[in-house]
Amino acid sequence: MAKPPKRTQPTQPGASPVPPELLDLRKIIALEEQIIGQFSPDQEIDPLDRAEDLVHEAMEARTVKRKQALLREALAQDPENIKALQMTLDLTPMSEGERLGHLREIVLIAAAHVGEDGFQDLVPHFWGFYETKLYLRSLERVAEALRGAGLVEEAIVEYEEMLRLNVGDNQGARYSLLPLLLRQHQLEKAKSLLDRFPGERKWNAVFAWSAVLERVLAGEEAEAVMALAAARQQNIHVEKYVNGLRKLPKNLPSHYSPGSKEEAICYGEPLAQAWRQHPGALAWLARQTTPGKAAQRGANGQSSGVPRSAARR
């Protein structure tokens, strides 16, 4: 005869007849329904948030047509969305002057977003806040456009402003500013920038080779020779681009390591422009050969000193 089934224990007063794991599942489902309910179609979506979402979609879009459509929709939601304005500008053909004008307009919009209180309270730490970071990036685009257009003095003003607003210089404005200062023979400002970031010349080609040019233009022969030795040790490849022995490629590398050929390519153009603005300095550099050859030149009575024309320019 089959045994009767065992009787289960009676349910204790107050105990749930539902297994604990099922209770946990019900809690999860209830929480999900609550979250979904917060984003129901009936609830109004903030247009500023929607614009940001559309901008991110545009960044991921694979075709220009799709990017433009998403950006138009983003600007319909928020006509002053800085990222959407900048991306639209990048995708729109126009003259150099027109582009610069639009970039300045975007800077004004970004400045309005920061507000007077932001400019008073957040300097010199603009990189630490969303709105001020957008302003710095907008300012950088203006500075780059000015530099590309050959408006060096105006570009210097913008780069200096970036350094004033963001003392840490997270954007690397100093690497663009320093060659421009030397190009314009603004030696006091160049020396001040070199001193502000004293460790840079040990690992960055811009600072290493700018330090040489600054000493040459200042007429400091012994210090120029020492700076040149340090610059050659930091990145020997820069010299060939500076003196024109090697042409820069059309496309820049996606990344570089300190002392590499890629670093020399990335910074070769601004450094070469600065050096070539001072023919006397280039002539001095051409005479600075290896120690063995330099000794031979000295034995033959040839000087390698800084020319007076270089120091005066």
C-alpha positions as CSV (number, residue, x, y, z in Angstrom):
1,M,0.0,0.0,0.0
2,A,1.3,3.4,-0.9
3,K,2.3,5.7,1.9
4,P,0.2,8.7,2.4
5,P,1.9,12.0,1.6
6,K,3.6,13.8,4.5
7,R,1.6,16.7,5.9
8,T,3.3,20.0,5.6
9,Q,3.7,22.2,8.7
10,P,0.8,24.5,9.2
11,T,1.3,28.1,8.2
12,Q,2.5,30.2,11.2
13,P,0.4,33.2,12.0
14,G,1.7,36.3,10.2
15,A,4.0,34.3,7.8
16,S,3.7,34.6,4.1
17,P,2.6,31.6,2.1
18,V,4.7,32.9,-0.8
19,P,8.4,31.7,-1.1
20,P,11.0,34.4,-0.3
21,E,12.5,34.3,-3.7
22,L,9.1,35.0,-5.3
23,L,8.7,38.0,-2.9
24,D,12.0,39.4,-4.1
25,L,10.9,39.0,-7.7
26,R,7.7,40.9,-7.1
27,K,9.6,43.7,-5.5
28,I,11.9,44.0,-8.5
29,I,8.9,44.0,-10.9
30,A,7.2,46.7,-8.8
31,L,10.3,48.8,-8.8
32,E,10.7,48.5,-12.6
33,E,7.1,49.5,-13.1
34,Q,7.7,52.5,-10.9
35,I,10.7,53.6,-12.9
36,I,9.0,53.1,-16.2
37,G,6.1,55.1,-15.0
38,Q,8.4,58.0,-14.3
39,F,9.2,58.1,-18.1
40,S,5.8,57.5,-19.5
41,P,4.9,59.2,-22.8
42,D,2.4,61.4,-20.9
43,Q,5.2,63.0,-18.9
44,E,6.8,66.1,-20.4
45,I,10.5,65.7,-21.3
46,D,12.9,68.6,-20.6
47,P,13.8,70.0,-24.0
48,L,17.4,70.7,-22.8
49,D,17.8,67.1,-21.9
50,R,16.3,65.9,-25.1
51,A,18.7,68.2,-27.1
52,E,21.7,66.6,-25.2
53,D,20.4,63.1,-26.1
54,L,20.1,64.1,-29.7
55,V,23.6,65.5,-29.8
56,H,25.0,62.2,-28.5
57,E,23.0,60.4,-31.1
58,A,24.5,62.7,-33.8
59,M,28.0,61.9,-32.5
60,E,27.3,58.2,-33.1
61,A,25.6,58.6,-36.4
62,R,27.5,57.1,-39.4
63,T,26.3,59.4,-42.2
64,V,26.5,63.2,-42.5
65,K,22.9,63.4,-43.5
66,R,21.8,61.6,-40.3
67,K,24.1,63.8,-38.2
68,Q,22.6,66.9,-39.7
69,A,19.0,65.7,-39.2
70,L,19.7,64.9,-35.5
71,L,21.4,68.2,-35.0
72,R,18.5,70.2,-36.5
73,E,16.2,68.4,-34.1
74,A,18.5,69.1,-31.2
75,L,18.6,72.8,-32.0
76,A,14.8,72.9,-32.4
77,Q,14.7,71.6,-28.8
78,D,17.5,74.0,-27.6
79,P,18.7,76.7,-30.0
80,E,21.6,77.5,-27.7
81,N,23.0,74.0,-27.3
82,I,26.8,74.7,-27.7
83,K,27.7,71.2,-28.9
84,A,25.0,71.1,-31.5
85,L,26.0,74.6,-32.8
86,Q,29.7,73.6,-33.0
87,M,28.9,70.3,-34.7
88,T,26.6,72.0,-37.2
89,L,29.3,74.5,-38.0
90,D,31.8,71.7,-38.6
91,L,29.4,70.1,-41.2
92,T,28.6,73.4,-43.0
93,P,30.8,74.6,-45.8
94,M,31.7,78.3,-45.5
95,S,34.5,80.8,-45.8
96,E,37.2,81.2,-43.2
97,G,35.9,84.6,-42.2
98,E,32.3,83.3,-41.9
99,R,33.4,80.4,-39.7
100,L,35.4,82.6,-37.4
101,G,32.4,84.9,-37.1
102,H,30.1,82.0,-36.1
103,L,32.7,80.7,-33.6
104,R,32.7,84.1,-31.9
105,E,28.9,84.0,-31.7
106,I,29.1,80.6,-30.0
107,V,31.6,82.0,-27.5
108,L,29.1,84.8,-26.6
109,I,26.4,82.2,-26.1
110,A,28.6,80.1,-24.0
111,A,29.6,83.1,-21.9
112,A,25.9,83.9,-21.3
113,H,25.5,80.4,-20.0
114,V,28.3,80.9,-17.5
115,G,26.9,84.2,-16.3
116,E,28.6,87.1,-14.5
117,D,28.7,85.2,-11.2
118,G,30.5,82.3,-12.9
119,F,33.3,84.6,-14.3
120,Q,33.7,86.1,-10.8
121,D,33.6,83.0,-8.7
122,L,35.0,80.1,-10.8
123,V,38.2,81.7,-12.1
124,P,40.9,80.1,-12.3
125,H,39.2,76.7,-12.2
126,F,37.0,76.8,-15.2
127,W,37.7,73.2,-16.2
128,G,35.9,71.9,-13.2
129,F,32.4,72.8,-14.2
130,Y,30.2,71.8,-17.2
131,E,29.2,75.2,-18.4
132,T,32.6,76.8,-18.0
133,K,34.2,73.8,-19.7
134,L,32.0,74.4,-22.7
135,Y,33.1,78.0,-22.7
136,L,36.8,77.1,-22.6
137,R,36.3,74.7,-25.5
138,S,34.5,77.4,-27.5
139,L,37.3,79.8,-26.8
140,E,39.9,77.3,-27.9
141,R,38.1,76.9,-31.3
142,V,38.3,80.7,-31.8
143,A,42.0,80.7,-30.9
144,E,42.8,77.9,-33.3
145,A,40.8,79.6,-36.1
146,L,42.7,82.8,-35.5
147,R,46.0,81.0,-35.5
148,G,45.1,79.2,-38.7
149,A,44.2,82.5,-40.3
150,G,47.5,84.1,-39.4
151,L,46.0,86.5,-36.9
152,V,48.7,85.7,-34.4
153,E,48.3,88.6,-32.0
154,E,44.6,87.9,-31.7
155,A,45.2,84.2,-31.1
156,I,47.7,85.0,-28.4
157,V,45.0,87.0,-26.5
158,E,42.6,84.1,-26.6
159,Y,45.2,81.5,-25.5
160,E,46.3,83.8,-22.6
161,E,42.6,84.1,-21.6
162,M,42.3,80.4,-21.5
163,L,45.3,80.1,-19.2
164,R,43.9,82.8,-16.9
165,L,40.5,81.1,-16.6
166,N,42.0,77.6,-16.1
167,V,45.3,77.7,-14.2
168,G,45.8,73.9,-14.7
169,D,45.6,74.3,-18.5
170,N,43.8,71.0,-19.0
171,Q,43.4,71.9,-22.7
172,G,47.2,72.4,-23.3
173,A,46.8,76.0,-24.5
174,R,50.4,76.5,-23.4
175,Y,51.7,74.3,-26.3
176,S,50.0,76.6,-28.9
177,L,50.8,79.9,-27.1
178,L,54.5,79.5,-26.5
179,P,55.6,79.2,-30.2
180,L,53.3,82.2,-31.0
181,L,54.9,84.3,-28.4
182,L,58.4,83.6,-29.8
183,R,57.1,84.1,-33.3
184,Q,56.1,87.6,-32.3
185,H,59.3,88.1,-30.3
186,Q,57.5,88.5,-27.0
187,L,60.4,87.2,-25.0
188,E,59.3,88.3,-21.5
189,K,56.0,86.5,-21.9
190,A,57.7,83.4,-23.4
191,K,60.2,83.3,-20.5
192,S,57.4,83.7,-18.0
193,L,55.4,80.8,-19.6
194,L,58.6,78.6,-19.6
195,D,59.1,79.3,-15.9
196,R,55.4,78.7,-15.1
197,F,55.8,75.1,-16.3
198,P,59.4,74.3,-15.4
199,G,59.2,70.5,-15.9
200,E,57.7,70.6,-19.4
201,R,61.0,71.0,-21.3
202,K,62.2,67.6,-20.0
203,W,59.4,65.7,-21.8
204,N,57.6,68.1,-24.2
205,A,59.1,69.1,-27.6
206,V,57.4,72.5,-27.7
207,F,58.9,73.6,-24.4
208,A,62.3,72.0,-25.1
209,W,62.8,73.6,-28.5
210,S,61.1,76.9,-27.5
211,A,63.5,77.2,-24.6
212,V,66.4,77.1,-27.1
213,L,64.9,79.8,-29.3
214,E,64.1,82.0,-26.4
215,R,67.7,81.9,-25.1
216,V,69.1,82.5,-28.7
217,L,66.8,85.5,-29.1
218,A,67.8,86.8,-25.7
219,G,71.5,86.6,-26.7
220,E,72.5,84.1,-24.0
221,E,75.0,82.0,-25.9
222,A,76.0,79.6,-23.1
223,E,72.5,79.0,-22.0
224,A,71.3,78.5,-25.5
225,V,73.9,75.8,-26.1
226,M,72.9,74.0,-22.9
227,A,69.2,74.3,-23.9
228,L,70.0,72.9,-27.3
229,A,71.7,69.9,-25.9
230,A,68.7,69.2,-23.6
231,A,66.2,69.7,-26.6
232,R,68.2,67.3,-28.8
233,Q,68.1,64.7,-25.9
234,Q,64.3,65.3,-25.5
235,N,63.4,64.9,-29.2
236,I,66.1,64.9,-31.8
237,H,63.6,64.6,-34.6
238,V,62.2,68.1,-34.2
239,E,65.4,69.8,-35.6
240,K,65.0,68.4,-39.1
241,Y,61.5,69.9,-39.3
242,V,62.6,73.2,-37.8
243,N,65.5,73.7,-40.3
244,G,63.5,72.4,-43.3
245,L,65.5,69.3,-44.0
246,R,62.4,67.2,-43.7
247,K,58.8,68.0,-44.8
248,L,55.9,67.5,-42.5
249,P,53.3,65.0,-43.6
250,K,49.8,66.2,-44.4
251,N,48.1,64.1,-41.7
252,L,49.0,64.2,-38.1
253,P,49.5,61.1,-36.0
254,S,46.6,60.0,-33.7
255,H,48.9,59.8,-30.8
256,Y,52.6,60.2,-29.8
257,S,55.1,59.4,-27.1
258,P,57.5,62.0,-25.7
259,G,60.7,62.0,-27.8
260,S,59.1,60.2,-30.8
261,K,58.9,61.1,-34.4
262,E,55.2,61.4,-34.0
263,E,55.7,64.1,-31.4
264,A,58.0,66.0,-33.7
265,I,55.3,65.8,-36.4
266,C,52.5,67.0,-34.1
267,Y,54.5,70.1,-33.0
268,G,56.8,70.6,-36.0
269,E,54.7,73.2,-37.8
270,P,54.2,75.7,-34.9
271,L,57.9,75.3,-33.9
272,A,59.1,75.7,-37.4
273,Q,57.0,78.8,-37.9
274,A,58.5,80.4,-34.8
275,W,62.1,79.6,-35.7
276,R,61.7,80.7,-39.3
277,Q,60.5,84.0,-38.2
278,H,64.1,84.6,-37.0
279,P,66.6,83.8,-39.7
280,G,69.5,84.7,-37.4
281,A,68.4,82.0,-35.0
282,L,68.1,79.5,-37.7
283,A,71.6,80.3,-38.9
284,W,72.9,79.8,-35.3
285,L,71.1,76.4,-35.1
286,A,72.7,75.3,-38.4
287,R,76.2,75.9,-36.9
288,Q,75.5,73.8,-33.8
289,T,76.8,70.5,-35.0
290,T,77.8,67.4,-32.9
291,P,80.5,68.0,-30.2
292,G,83.2,66.4,-32.4
293,K,82.5,68.6,-35.4
294,A,82.0,71.6,-33.2
295,A,85.5,71.1,-31.8
296,Q,86.9,70.8,-35.3
297,R,85.1,74.1,-36.3
298,G,86.7,75.8,-33.3
299,A,90.2,74.6,-34.3
300,N,89.6,76.1,-37.8
301,G,88.7,79.4,-36.2
302,Q,85.0,79.3,-37.0
303,S,82.6,80.7,-34.5
304,S,79.3,79.2,-33.4
305,G,78.1,82.1,-31.3
306,V,74.7,83.7,-31.2
307,P,74.5,86.3,-34.0
308,R,73.7,89.8,-33.0
309,S,70.9,89.9,-35.5
310,A,69.2,87.0,-33.8
311,A,69.5,88.6,-30.4
312,R,68.2,92.0,-31.7
313,R,65.1,90.6,-33.6
